[in-house]
Amino acid sequence: MNPAVAAGLQIALVVAVLALAYVPLGDYMARVYTTDSGTQWKDLRIESLIYRLCRIDPRSEQTWFGYAASVLGFSLASALFLYLLQRVQGVLPFGNGLGGVSPAVAFNTAISFVANTNWQSYVPETTMSHLTQSAGLAVQNFVSAAVGMSVAVALIRGLVRVGRGGEIGNFWVDLVRGTLRILLPLAFVIALILLSQGVIQSYRSGFTATGLDGQTLTTALAPVASQEAIKELGTNGGGILAANSAHPFENPTPISNIVEILAILLIPVALTRTFGTMIGNRKQGLTVLAVMTALFGTLLAVTLAAESGTRGVAANAAGAMMEGKEVRFGIPGSALFAVATTGTSTGAVNSAHDSMSPLGGGAVLLNMLLGEIAPGGVGTGLYGMLVLAMIAVFVGGLLVGRTPEFLGKKLGRREITLAALSVLVMPALVLTGTAITVILSSTTGYLGNSGDPGTPSAIHGFSEVLYAFTSASNNNGSAFGGLTVTSDWFQASLGMCMLLGRFLPIVFVLALAGSLATQRRTPAGAGTLPTTGVAFAGLLTGTTVLVAALTFFPALALGPIAEALQ
């Protein structure tokens, strides 16, 4: 089949399925998170049991400070438990004969999975036991995703509520409902589909076989299907096998590849409908979705064009940039997966991003540098886009000389300061971490690509470092290959980027939600900037691109752009 036709068919299928699921799933999630007494659903029996055991009053609500304290407290407890589980896994059941994980790797991994980053500086088959994978990492795949959705819903409540005491919901109720009513049912269905395609589900340590050369080979097994489903659905991305979604046990067929792409995009896209439904104006949700779609489609087109061309002897012989890509997926399936995983906070990969063309690799890197809001991670994409929408409204308000308003709430100094701080966290972490790393003499030995300044190899080495800190600070988890990150410096620095990149924006967003919740709604006037339609979509798109361009263009010019011009 012609590659262009194959790409078009795959994109059309993904769009069609997302369109079919958009309304029912989006409205369903809005009902799940609706907490007004007149529309609140009766708690499920298992939910009531959890509330009693954990001494949670589901009828009580929290201010932004209490909500943030609950998020941070729960995440801290999760990280400590996950760290301890890794350290003692050697004496626990289902240990696969593996010992405890080293302190540095256990620290980095605990933060990574609690922060929904799933950055992996280890080989899963030879490091993590089945118990650690199932009771530790897989559990965090569920609850870290539920945390992101909870924060997004809390911000929506701040926009909806009028003149209350600043309450934005109950984190514990949102966490339980998001996990039990949304993530678990969807993950169960997706796991069954993946099983039908040949994804494995086994608690055996592995099996041995004799290869064609007569050598005995040992192949690792794992409970893959159950974790693969939530890995993609919760925009987590950490593979239970080292090759991630390029491994035939995780992603065996083109159909499973499409299913995984759909799982990555499903909730982030549907949350825009949830937003529109909860605020009572679905055009607002469609406007946000239009901006996400425009950014996603542009970067997908650039990536497909870059990877479908030829660059070098090998590419000319193959007719495309096939190095580092699985033949069973080809260029279209690999490019679509790469843009989906970097446009969200997933980080799963079905091809080697390090082997992409300079322009293609630069496109997926830019996808993260935009803030992962096209369509973004589960929850994080929506609240990231809403924060940018408020900044866009602020810019528009300056143009007409009027106090900016968003959905009837005034955006004063406090609100804009919190929005700006939320947006600035990621660039500060990326640029500071990259700058320190490239000037440290001790880190050059860890670069798979290095050399004299200005050479293609040295430029690509810089891109690898920039990509690593971008991935960690955006809680993505994917990586350019060729960079060894097992040293104490990378374990600690990337771990701190994951920690701060996740929780500082959450605190700022929750503070913003609390500030908005205390306000009364301002009636729209002649000078009110409309926040729906083509004009505002263009303003929001321009603001998003301009923020990223002004911040990261110098760094991109030293890496992917310079490499593309070689």
GIBELZI-V653992 format. One line per field, one symbol per residue. ss: DSSP state (H for helix, E for strand, C for the rest). burial: I if it has 16 or more other ideal C-beta (glycine too) atoms within 10 Angstrom, else O. Layout:
BEGIN
ss: ???
burial: ???
END
This chain:
BEGIN
ss: CCHHHHHHHHHHHHHHHHHHHHHHHHHHHHHHHCCCCCCCCCCCHHHHHHHHHHCCCCCCCCEHHHHHHHHHHHHHHHHHHHHHHHHCHHHCCCCCCCCCCCHHHHHHHHHHHHCCCCCCCCCHHHHCCHHHHHHHHHHHHHHHHHHHHHHHHHHHHHHHCCCCCCECCCHHHHHHHHHHHHHHHHHHHHHHHHHHCCCCCCCCCEEEEECCCCCEEEEECCCHHHHHHHHHHCCCCCCCCCCHHHCCCCCCCHHHHHHHHHHHHHHHHHHHHHHHHHHCCHHHHHHHHHHHHHHHHHHHHHHHHHHHCCCCHHHHHHCCCCCCECCCCHHHHHHHHHHHHHHCCCCCCCECHHHCCHHHHHHHHHHHHCCCCCCCCCCHHHHHHHHHHHHHHHHHHHHHCCCCEECCEECCHHHHHHHHHHHHHHHHHHHHHHHHHHHCHHHHHHECCCCCCCCHHHHHHHHHHHHHHHHHHCCCCCCCCCECCCCHHHHHHHHHHHHHHHHHHHHHHHHHHHHHHCCCCCCCCCCCCCCCHHHHHHHHHHHHHHHHHHHHHHHHHHCHHHHHCC
burial: OOOOOIIOOIIOOIOOIIOOIIOOIIIIIIOIIOIOOOOOOOIOOOIOOIIOOOOIOIOOIIIIOIIIOIIOOIIOOIIOIIIOIIIOIOOOOIIIOIOIIOOIIIIIIIIIIIIIIIIIIIOIIOIIIIIIIIIIIIIIIIIIIIIIIIIIIIIIIIIIIOOOOIIIIIIIIIIIIIIIIIIOOIIOOIIOIIIOIOIIIOOOIOOOOOOOOOOOOOOIIIIIIIIIIIIIIIIIIIIIIOIIIIIOIIIIIIOIIIIIIIIIIIIIIIIIIIIIIIIOOIOIIIIIIIIIIIIIOIIIOIIIOIIIOOIOOOIOOOOIIIIOIIOOIIIIIIIIIIIIIIIIIIIIIIIIIIIIIIIIIIIIIIIIIIIIIIIIIIIIIIIIIIIIIIIIIIIIIOOOOOOIIIIIIOIOOOIIOIIOIIIOIIIIIIIOIIOOIOOOOOIOOIIOIIOOOOOOOIIIIIIIIIIIIIIIIIIIIIIIOIIOIOOOOIIOIIIIIIIIIIIIIIIIIIIIIIIIIIIOOOOOOOOIIOIIOOOIIOIIIOIIOOIIOOIIOOIIOIIIIIIIOO
END
